[in-house]
């Protein structure tokens, strides 16, 4: 069988060479629908005996032994008698493997292939037999496989717009999970697009000899004011080196684009910021285009411009992105207050002994209305992590609610819980677990 396949591919190759130069009657892009039968029984008989024995004893598979299916097919002509074709088909069957076993029930078999077919005649003729070979793949019951389709067929031309296709293939396994079988199909195909052709152009007639143009600028010497230097028609053949519309003889800056009111030189840019003085609202101070040549403003005069200043109305430091630094004494007061926030055991109910510390934080916030506060809840690792997460969130929210009741704007507050994920001490000791059960207060301006 392998020798037959090699001979088939060789024949297709020679057939292609013979007709590759003829562009007439090349198959247009065509789409078809086919009804087919998969015949495993005949192929099995051939493998168990010989082809001659099957032919002599008429051991062909009957229709009832075959599995029907539907397929779609695309054909694209490559030459007058040489086409590319691809097919995708599906059928439900109880697949017969090489060892004679089956799955015991029907599953969907998908088979697709790409092939080259060589026709005996071009589409000029009504009937054309053809040979076909290629490479295919299959999917059945969760298993992928590959095979080689080799076969013969007949194409019947119906007015160059539709075709009747009869095809029979022998599908040869490439992978172990694919079995030998025949594929017989009958279908109709129609042209879906016209093949693009390249029109044959006649060579143009010879042009008459042009008049002399020594500098090759397209302006004949008799009309060229500068016949030995390439120039432009608008300047009677003289050059404009910088392309600013002012000929070099009148241009004080012939190698730099300019404007007529500056005698061919560019509009000046006194401050060198890339914005010419005519458009620059601050011509003597470097700026940027979005501020019409003026520098980026710095409203609070802290040395950080407003576009980079996260607190543009509060003088701050460069290190803190233009915002004020939190004072050390304020940080210490906040840290002391945070260490004196207490809850009922296993609960997010604030204890009354926390009020003094919380009120001190409220006082700090009232003293500086621009400062903001993050409230973060944490637990030790006692108990389940999900419950600890919820407890940490609720404890942070309880502190948040206390501050809101005391008149602090919600826009200045944020609360979050982190459960047991961020310990600051060893959870294996009682002292460590006590430190890990905490609420942290973090001040910032942005």
N, C-alpha and C positions, 0 to 999 in steps of 0.2 A: 504493500500500500504506500509506503514511503517513496518507492521508486516512481509510482504513478503520480504522486504529488509533485515530485521534482520535475517530471516531464511536463506536467500541467503548468507549473510556474514558468518553465523555460519557454513553452509555447506562447504564454501570455506576453512574456518579455519580447520575443521576436515579433509577435503580432503588433505590439506597440511601436517598435522601431519602424516597421514597414509603413505605418500610416501616420506617424506623429507629425509630419509636415503638412498634412491636409486639413484645413480649418473648416471645410464644408461638412454640413450635416453632423456637427458635434452635438451630443445630447444636452439639452437645456436642463437646468435644475428641476428635478421631478420628485414628487412625493406620492407614495403609494400605500394602499392598505391590502393586506394579504390574509387569507385563510390557509392554515397549514396543519400538517399532521407530523408528529414525532413518531418514528418507527424504530423501536429498540429491538423488536423480535427478529426482523430480518438481519440486522447487524449481528445479533447474538448467534444466529444460525450460521452466518458466514465465518464467525470466529471459531465456532465449535467444529465446523466441517471445512468446506472450501466454497468459494464463489461458484465454481462449476457445479458442485453438488447441489447447491441451493437453486441454481438455474434449472438443472436437470430434473430435480424432484419438486420444483415449484414450491419451495419452502419459504414463500414470502409471507410477511405479516399481513393479516387481513385488516380491513378498516376497523373492525371492532377491537383489534389488538393495538390500535394506534391511539395517540392522544391529540385531540384537536386543540388549536389555539389561534390567536390573532396576533398580527405583527404590523408594524409600520416600517416603511423603507424609504430611504433618500438616495437619489442617484444624481451624480454630477459628471458630465462628460469631460474627459481629459484630452481626447483626440477623437478622430472620426470613428474609430472602432474600439476605443479604450475608455472605460468609465470607472469612476470611484463610486462605491455603493456601501451603504451602512444600513443595518437592520436591527430592530429591537422587537422581540416577541415574547409573549407570555402564554403559558398553558398550565392547567392543573392536572397532576398525574402522580401516580405512585412510582417514584423513580426506580428503575432497574439498574443496580450497580454491577460492576464487572464480575463480582463473585456470585451473581445471581440473586442477591438479597435485595429486599425493598424496605421502605420505611413502614409499610403496613397501612398507610393512609395517604390521601392525596394532599400535596402541597403545591404552592405556586413555583413553577420553574420559569425564571427569566433568563433569556439568552440574547446576547447582542453581539454583532460582529461588524468589522470593517473589511471590505474586500475589493479586489480589482477584478473586473470582468472584461474579457476580450471577445468582442462580437465578430461573427464571420462577415457581416455586412454592416454598412453604416445605416443611419436613419433614413437614408434615401429609399430604402427597400422596406416593404411591408413586413416581411418576416425575416428575423435574424437570429440564428442559434448563437449561443455564447458559452464560453468556459469561465469559471469563477473560482478564485481562491483568496484566502485572507487569514485573519486571526480573530478569534472571538472569546467572549467571556460569559460565564453563567453564574447564577445564584439560585441555590435550592436549599431550603430548610436550614438557613444559617451558614451555608458553606459556599465559598467562592471557588470557581474553577476556570480553566482555560482550555480552548480547543481550536483546531484548525478546520474551517469549512472548505470543502472542495466539491465542486459540482458542475452541473450543466444546466442550461435553460434555454428558453425560447422567448423572444420579445416580439410581439405583434404590434405594429405601428398603426394607430387609429388616427389618421389625419394630422400627425405630428403634434397633437395636443394631448393625446391620451395613449396608454399602452396596456396591452394585456400581457402579463408576465407569468410564465410557468417555469418553476425552478425545482430541481432536486439536488440535494447536497448529501455528502457523506461527512459526518462530523467526527474528527479524529481527536482523541483526548491528548492534552498536553500535561494536565495534572491528574493525580490519582483518583480524585472524587468525581471525575467526568467519565462517562461510558460512551463507547462507540454507538452511534445511531444515525438513522437517515432523517432528513428534514425535507418534506415535500410541500410546496406551496403553490397557490394560485391567487393572483391578485390583479387589481387595477391601479394604475398610476397616472397622474396628470401633471402637466408642466405647471410650475408655480412661479417661474420667472424666466425672462429671456437672458441668454448668455450675452455678456458684453463683448463686442467685437471692436477691433481697432481699425478705423477706416484707412485705406491705402491712399496716401497723399502723393500727388504728382510733384516732382521737383519744380521750384519756381523758375520762371524764365530768367535768363542772365540779365543783370542790371547794367545800365549804361555806365561808362566810365565817368566818375564824378570830376568836377573841376578841382584844381590843386588846392590842398589845405596843409601847409607845411607843418603847423603845430598840432594838427589832428584834433582841433577843438570843435569841429563841425561848422566852422565859419570859413568860407572860401577866402583865399588870400586877397582877392580883389575887394572884399568887404571887411577885412580884418584889420582893425587899427593896431593890433599887436600880433602880426603874422607869425612871429617866432616864439611866442609865449602862449600857452593854452589859456583861454579866457572864456567869457560868457557873452552870449548874444546881446543881452541887455546893456552891456558895456562895450559894444562894438568889438568884441573879441579880446578885450583886456581882462586881466584876472581880478578876482576879489578873494584874496588868500584866506581871510578869516570868515568869509561868508556872511558878513553883516549887512550886505546891500550897498556898501560904499566902496567904489573901486580903489585899488591900492594907491593910485596917484593922488587921491583926495583924502586918504585915510591916515591920520596921525598915529594910529595903532594898527598897522596892517596885519599883524599876526594875532590880534586879540579882538574878539567881537565887541562892537560898540554901537553907538547910536549917533545920528547925524548932529544932534544938538551939542554933542561933545566931540565933534569932528572925527567920528569913527572910533573914539575910545569908549570904554564901558562907563556907566554911571558910577560915580565914586562911592566908596564905602569907607567913610572916615574912621569908624571904630573897628573895622575888620571883622564884623560879626556875620558876614555873608548876606546882609540885607542892605541894599543900596540906599543912599541918603534920601532919595525921593520917596521911599516907602518906609523909612525908619523914623519912628516917633521919638527915638532917643539916639540921634546920629552920632553923638560923641561918647556913648556908653554901650558896651557890648551887651547884646540881648539875644532873644530868640524870636522866631517868626510868629509863634502863636500869641506873643505879646507885642506884635508889630515892631519888633526891634528893640524893645525895652527888656531889662532883666526880669527874671521870674520874681514876683513880689515876695516880701517877707514881712507880713503884717505885724508880728510880735517882735521883730528886730532881734531875734535870738541867734542869727547866723545860719538858720536852717530855712530854705525857701519853702513857700507854702505848698508846693507840689510834693515835697518830701517830708513836710512837718505834720506829724500825726496830731499835734495840738497847735494849729496855726494861730490861735488867739491867746495862747499861754506861752510866755517865754520859758524856754527849756534848754536842754543840752543836746549837743550833736550825738553823744553816746546814747541818749534816750530818745532818739528820733524827734527831737524838737519839743519833747514834753518835759515838765519839771521832774526832778528826782524825788522820790519819796524820802523824807527826812528820817534819819536813824532813830530819833526819839519817837517818831510816829510808828515806825516799824516795831520798836520794842513794846510800845503800848498795845499794838494790835496783837503781838505774839503773846503777851501776858493775858489779854482778854480771851484769846483763843484757847489757852490752857485752863481757863476757868469757865468753860461751857460744859454743863452737866445735864445728863438725861437719866430718866428712870431706866433701870436695868432691862435690857432687851427691848426697849421702847424708844420712840422718837419724841416722847413728851419732855419738854424742857423743864428742868427743876428751877424753883424760884431762886436758888442761890446763884443761878447764872445771870440774873437780871442786872446786877451791878456791872459786870464785865460787858454785857451787851449794850447797856446804856452808855458806857464809856466809848464804845465803838460808834454809836449814834452821834455822840458829841463830836467825835473826830470827823465824821462825815459831814456834819453841819458846819464845822469850822472851815472846810474846804469843799465847796459845792461842785468842783470840777473832778474830784477824785472818785474812782469807781472801786467796787469791791466784789471779789469772787469768793464764794463760800463753797468749800469742798469737804464732803463727809467721807470718813474712813472707818473701817472696823478691823478687829483681829480675825483670825481664821477659825474661831470657835463656831461650830454649826455649819450649815450648808451655804455654799458660795452665793447661790441665787438669793437666798433670804438676806444674807449680809449685804448684797448689792442694793436690795430694796431698802433695807434699814439705813444704809449710808445716804441714799438719796432722800429719804424722808427726814433724816436728822438735819441735812443741809437745808432742806426746804423749810423746816421748822424755824431755823435761825433766820432764813430769808423772810418768812412771814412776820417774824418778830420785828425786824427792821422796818418792813412795810407799814406795820401798825404804828410804828413810832414816827411815821411821816417821811421815810426815805423813799425817793422815787424808784420805781421798778426799773427804770432805764439805767440806773446806776448799779444795779445788783444782778448777780448771776449765781445760780446754785447748781451743783452737780455732785453725784455720789460715785465713789470708786471702789466700794466694797472692801474686800481683803487684798486687792491686787497691788497696793503700794505701801507695804509695811515700812516703818522706820526703825523697828527694833525686832528682836528675836521673838517669834510667837511661841517658842518652846518654854518661855518663862512667864510667870505671872506679871512681873514688872514690864516685860516686853509687850505683852498683850495689852496692858494698861496704856502704854504709850501709843500703841497702834489704834486704840479706840479714841479717835480725836476728830475735831473739826478744825480745818485750817482756814484762815482769813488772809486773803492776798489783795493788797491795794495796788492800783495802777491808774494811769491817766488815759490809756488807749486800749 
